[in-house]
């Protein structure tokens, strides 16, 4: 079940940013996301999937891979 959730979250992320493909090595800032955007997205995940992040978790998200690894751990 977690695999389908993570795939759903990745699809929503790509849709939100109008991405055709997902480069896991891309820096979030290179995709136009600042720290507030990341917090907003993570709050949305909390509302939809019951995933809650600590401030230290959010600060560690520098790349797409960091973000999705963090989400995967919470699922």
VMD Tcl script that builds the backbone (N, CA, C; Angstrom):
set m [mol new atoms 225]
animate dup $m
set s [atomselect $m all]
$s set {name element resname resid chain x y z} {
  {N N UNK 1 A 0.824 -1.201 0.000}
  {CA C UNK 1 A 0.000 0.000 0.000}
  {C C UNK 1 A 0.862 1.256 0.000}
  {N N UNK 2 A 1.976 1.235 0.735}
  {CA C UNK 2 A 2.837 2.415 0.803}
  {C C UNK 2 A 3.406 2.752 -0.569}
  {N N UNK 3 A 3.697 1.719 -1.381}
  {CA C UNK 3 A 4.239 1.966 -2.714}
  {C C UNK 3 A 3.251 2.739 -3.567}
  {N N UNK 4 A 1.990 2.375 -3.521}
  {CA C UNK 4 A 1.003 3.094 -4.317}
  {C C UNK 4 A 0.813 4.518 -3.797}
  {N N UNK 5 A 0.925 4.711 -2.493}
  {CA C UNK 5 A 0.818 6.061 -1.940}
  {C C UNK 5 A 1.979 6.928 -2.394}
  {N N UNK 6 A 3.181 6.384 -2.353}
  {CA C UNK 6 A 4.343 7.176 -2.752}
  {C C UNK 6 A 4.270 7.509 -4.237}
  {N N UNK 7 A 3.790 6.587 -5.042}
  {CA C UNK 7 A 3.633 6.855 -6.476}
  {C C UNK 7 A 2.569 7.936 -6.694}
  {N N UNK 8 A 1.509 7.891 -5.919}
  {CA C UNK 8 A 0.460 8.914 -5.999}
  {C C UNK 8 A 1.016 10.277 -5.596}
  {N N UNK 9 A 1.814 10.300 -4.538}
  {CA C UNK 9 A 2.406 11.549 -4.065}
  {C C UNK 9 A 3.386 12.092 -5.099}
  {N N UNK 10 A 4.181 11.227 -5.713}
  {CA C UNK 10 A 5.109 11.666 -6.757}
  {C C UNK 10 A 4.347 12.263 -7.935}
  {N N UNK 11 A 3.254 11.621 -8.332}
  {CA C UNK 11 A 2.448 12.138 -9.445}
  {C C UNK 11 A 1.871 13.507 -9.108}
  {N N UNK 12 A 1.406 13.683 -7.871}
  {CA C UNK 12 A 0.871 14.980 -7.457}
  {C C UNK 12 A 1.960 16.042 -7.438}
  {N N UNK 13 A 3.152 15.667 -6.984}
  {CA C UNK 13 A 4.297 16.574 -6.951}
  {C C UNK 13 A 4.630 17.030 -8.371}
  {N N UNK 14 A 4.709 16.085 -9.294}
  {CA C UNK 14 A 5.028 16.410 -10.681}
  {C C UNK 14 A 3.945 17.297 -11.289}
  {N N UNK 15 A 2.697 16.998 -10.996}
  {CA C UNK 15 A 1.590 17.794 -11.514}
  {C C UNK 15 A 1.632 19.219 -10.949}
  {N N UNK 16 A 1.889 19.306 -9.663}
  {CA C UNK 16 A 1.937 20.606 -8.988}
  {C C UNK 16 A 3.014 21.516 -9.591}
  {N N UNK 17 A 4.125 20.906 -10.004}
  {CA C UNK 17 A 5.240 21.670 -10.553}
  {C C UNK 17 A 5.311 21.638 -12.082}
  {N N UNK 18 A 4.305 21.032 -12.713}
  {CA C UNK 18 A 4.273 20.903 -14.177}
  {C C UNK 18 A 5.520 20.224 -14.727}
  {N N UNK 19 A 5.916 19.124 -14.092}
  {CA C UNK 19 A 7.083 18.368 -14.527}
  {C C UNK 19 A 6.654 17.186 -15.380}
  {N N UNK 20 A 7.397 16.947 -16.458}
  {CA C UNK 20 A 7.135 15.780 -17.320}
  {C C UNK 20 A 7.856 14.546 -16.807}
  {N N UNK 21 A 8.994 14.770 -16.141}
  {CA C UNK 21 A 9.753 13.670 -15.551}
  {C C UNK 21 A 10.309 14.141 -14.222}
  {N N UNK 22 A 10.740 13.186 -13.429}
  {CA C UNK 22 A 11.210 13.492 -12.086}
  {C C UNK 22 A 12.664 13.078 -11.947}
  {N N UNK 23 A 13.543 14.068 -11.771}
  {CA C UNK 23 A 14.964 13.822 -11.544}
  {C C UNK 23 A 15.188 13.847 -10.037}
  {N N UNK 24 A 15.444 12.688 -9.451}
  {CA C UNK 24 A 15.582 12.613 -7.998}
  {C C UNK 24 A 16.801 13.361 -7.479}
  {N N UNK 25 A 17.760 13.663 -8.344}
  {CA C UNK 25 A 18.945 14.401 -7.922}
  {C C UNK 25 A 18.760 15.917 -7.999}
  {N N UNK 26 A 17.631 16.346 -8.545}
  {CA C UNK 26 A 17.381 17.779 -8.675}
  {C C UNK 26 A 17.198 18.415 -7.304}
  {N N UNK 27 A 17.807 19.574 -7.145}
  {CA C UNK 27 A 17.620 20.323 -5.907}
  {C C UNK 27 A 16.237 20.956 -5.925}
  {N N UNK 28 A 15.599 20.962 -4.773}
  {CA C UNK 28 A 14.257 21.539 -4.682}
  {C C UNK 28 A 14.275 23.007 -5.093}
  {N N UNK 29 A 15.337 23.719 -4.735}
  {CA C UNK 29 A 15.435 25.128 -5.110}
  {C C UNK 29 A 15.539 25.301 -6.622}
  {N N UNK 30 A 16.168 24.347 -7.306}
  {CA C UNK 30 A 16.263 24.412 -8.769}
  {C C UNK 30 A 14.902 24.218 -9.427}
  {N N UNK 31 A 13.987 23.603 -8.707}
  {CA C UNK 31 A 12.626 23.410 -9.209}
  {C C UNK 31 A 11.720 24.588 -8.841}
  {N N UNK 32 A 12.310 25.592 -8.201}
  {CA C UNK 32 A 11.546 26.778 -7.833}
  {C C UNK 32 A 10.886 26.696 -6.474}
  {N N UNK 33 A 11.270 25.707 -5.684}
  {CA C UNK 33 A 10.677 25.542 -4.360}
  {C C UNK 33 A 11.570 26.161 -3.293}
  {N N UNK 34 A 10.989 27.008 -2.461}
  {CA C UNK 34 A 11.739 27.500 -1.314}
  {C C UNK 34 A 11.258 26.746 -0.078}
  {N N UNK 35 A 11.799 27.078 1.070}
  {CA C UNK 35 A 11.473 26.332 2.285}
  {C C UNK 35 A 9.989 26.420 2.627}
  {N N UNK 36 A 9.354 27.547 2.356}
  {CA C UNK 36 A 7.921 27.674 2.636}
  {C C UNK 36 A 7.087 26.774 1.724}
  {N N UNK 37 A 7.516 26.630 0.476}
  {CA C UNK 37 A 6.819 25.723 -0.440}
  {C C UNK 37 A 6.896 24.285 0.064}
  {N N UNK 38 A 8.064 23.900 0.563}
  {CA C UNK 38 A 8.258 22.538 1.082}
  {C C UNK 38 A 7.380 22.322 2.313}
  {N N UNK 39 A 7.336 23.305 3.202}
  {CA C UNK 39 A 6.484 23.211 4.392}
  {C C UNK 39 A 5.028 23.074 3.971}
  {N N UNK 40 A 4.603 23.879 3.021}
  {CA C UNK 40 A 3.220 23.835 2.539}
  {C C UNK 40 A 2.878 22.462 1.959}
  {N N UNK 41 A 3.776 21.923 1.150}
  {CA C UNK 41 A 3.534 20.601 0.574}
  {C C UNK 41 A 3.457 19.536 1.662}
  {N N UNK 42 A 4.325 19.629 2.649}
  {CA C UNK 42 A 4.344 18.635 3.727}
  {C C UNK 42 A 3.102 18.760 4.617}
  {N N UNK 43 A 2.601 19.972 4.797}
  {CA C UNK 43 A 1.341 20.143 5.533}
  {C C UNK 43 A 0.189 19.501 4.773}
  {N N UNK 44 A 0.204 19.655 3.447}
  {CA C UNK 44 A -0.817 19.001 2.620}
  {C C UNK 44 A -0.757 17.486 2.773}
  {N N UNK 45 A 0.463 16.932 2.834}
  {CA C UNK 45 A 0.623 15.489 3.027}
  {C C UNK 45 A 0.077 15.071 4.388}
  {N N UNK 46 A 0.278 15.914 5.369}
  {CA C UNK 46 A -0.256 15.633 6.696}
  {C C UNK 46 A -1.764 15.565 6.682}
  {N N UNK 47 A -2.374 16.503 5.985}
  {CA C UNK 47 A -3.830 16.533 5.895}
  {C C UNK 47 A -4.377 15.325 5.140}
  {N N UNK 48 A -3.738 14.985 4.038}
  {CA C UNK 48 A -4.265 13.929 3.177}
  {C C UNK 48 A -3.883 12.522 3.630}
  {N N UNK 49 A -2.640 12.356 4.118}
  {CA C UNK 49 A -2.137 11.011 4.417}
  {C C UNK 49 A -1.792 10.788 5.890}
  {N N UNK 50 A -1.949 11.815 6.718}
  {CA C UNK 50 A -1.626 11.672 8.128}
  {C C UNK 50 A -0.128 11.613 8.397}
  {N N UNK 51 A 0.667 12.169 7.475}
  {CA C UNK 51 A 2.121 12.182 7.618}
  {C C UNK 51 A 2.518 13.486 8.293}
  {N N UNK 52 A 3.229 13.394 9.397}
  {CA C UNK 52 A 3.672 14.589 10.106}
  {C C UNK 52 A 5.191 14.641 10.123}
  {N N UNK 53 A 5.715 15.822 9.856}
  {CA C UNK 53 A 7.159 16.032 9.801}
  {C C UNK 53 A 7.605 16.968 10.905}
  {N N UNK 54 A 8.781 16.686 11.445}
  {CA C UNK 54 A 9.422 17.579 12.403}
  {C C UNK 54 A 10.161 18.665 11.615}
  {N N UNK 55 A 10.446 19.769 12.272}
  {CA C UNK 55 A 11.189 20.844 11.617}
  {C C UNK 55 A 12.524 20.343 11.092}
  {N N UNK 56 A 13.175 19.486 11.854}
  {CA C UNK 56 A 14.471 18.951 11.416}
  {C C UNK 56 A 14.332 18.112 10.146}
  {N N UNK 57 A 13.189 17.420 10.004}
  {CA C UNK 57 A 12.936 16.657 8.779}
  {C C UNK 57 A 12.890 17.606 7.586}
  {N N UNK 58 A 12.128 18.676 7.746}
  {CA C UNK 58 A 11.931 19.628 6.653}
  {C C UNK 58 A 13.242 20.296 6.246}
  {N N UNK 59 A 14.072 20.596 7.219}
  {CA C UNK 59 A 15.355 21.244 6.930}
  {C C UNK 59 A 16.303 20.325 6.176}
  {N N UNK 60 A 16.107 19.022 6.292}
  {CA C UNK 60 A 16.980 18.050 5.633}
  {C C UNK 60 A 16.618 17.837 4.164}
  {N N UNK 61 A 15.458 18.298 3.745}
  {CA C UNK 61 A 15.009 18.096 2.366}
  {C C UNK 61 A 15.678 19.102 1.447}
  {N N UNK 62 A 16.715 18.654 0.755}
  {CA C UNK 62 A 17.448 19.511 -0.186}
  {C C UNK 62 A 17.201 19.107 -1.634}
  {N N UNK 63 A 17.019 17.797 -1.858}
  {CA C UNK 63 A 16.796 17.278 -3.211}
  {C C UNK 63 A 15.448 16.553 -3.252}
  {N N UNK 64 A 15.031 16.248 -4.455}
  {CA C UNK 64 A 13.800 15.479 -4.635}
  {C C UNK 64 A 13.924 14.137 -3.921}
  {N N UNK 65 A 15.091 13.508 -4.026}
  {CA C UNK 65 A 15.311 12.214 -3.363}
  {C C UNK 65 A 15.179 12.345 -1.851}
  {N N UNK 66 A 15.771 13.403 -1.274}
  {CA C UNK 66 A 15.641 13.630 0.170}
  {C C UNK 66 A 14.177 13.703 0.569}
  {N N UNK 67 A 13.422 14.461 -0.198}
  {CA C UNK 67 A 12.004 14.650 0.107}
  {C C UNK 67 A 11.251 13.323 0.068}
  {N N UNK 68 A 11.422 12.575 -1.006}
  {CA C UNK 68 A 10.669 11.326 -1.142}
  {C C UNK 68 A 11.177 10.222 -0.230}
  {N N UNK 69 A 12.460 10.229 0.089}
  {CA C UNK 69 A 12.953 9.282 1.098}
  {C C UNK 69 A 12.314 9.581 2.458}
  {N N UNK 70 A 12.207 10.866 2.785}
  {CA C UNK 70 A 11.564 11.263 4.037}
  {C C UNK 70 A 10.103 10.878 4.091}
  {N N UNK 71 A 9.416 11.076 2.972}
  {CA C UNK 71 A 8.001 10.693 2.902}
  {C C UNK 71 A 7.859 9.191 3.033}
  {N N UNK 72 A 8.708 8.452 2.312}
  {CA C UNK 72 A 8.647 6.974 2.347}
  {C C UNK 72 A 8.812 6.456 3.771}
  {N N UNK 73 A 9.720 7.060 4.544}
  {CA C UNK 73 A 9.933 6.631 5.925}
  {C C UNK 73 A 8.695 6.851 6.777}
  {N N UNK 74 A 7.909 7.852 6.445}
  {CA C UNK 74 A 6.719 8.178 7.243}
  {C C UNK 74 A 5.498 7.348 6.872}
  {N N UNK 75 A 5.523 6.754 5.668}
  {CA C UNK 75 A 4.356 5.976 5.213}
  {C C UNK 75 A 4.256 4.643 5.907}
}
mol reanalyze $m
mol bondsrecalc $m
mol representation Tube
mol addrep $m
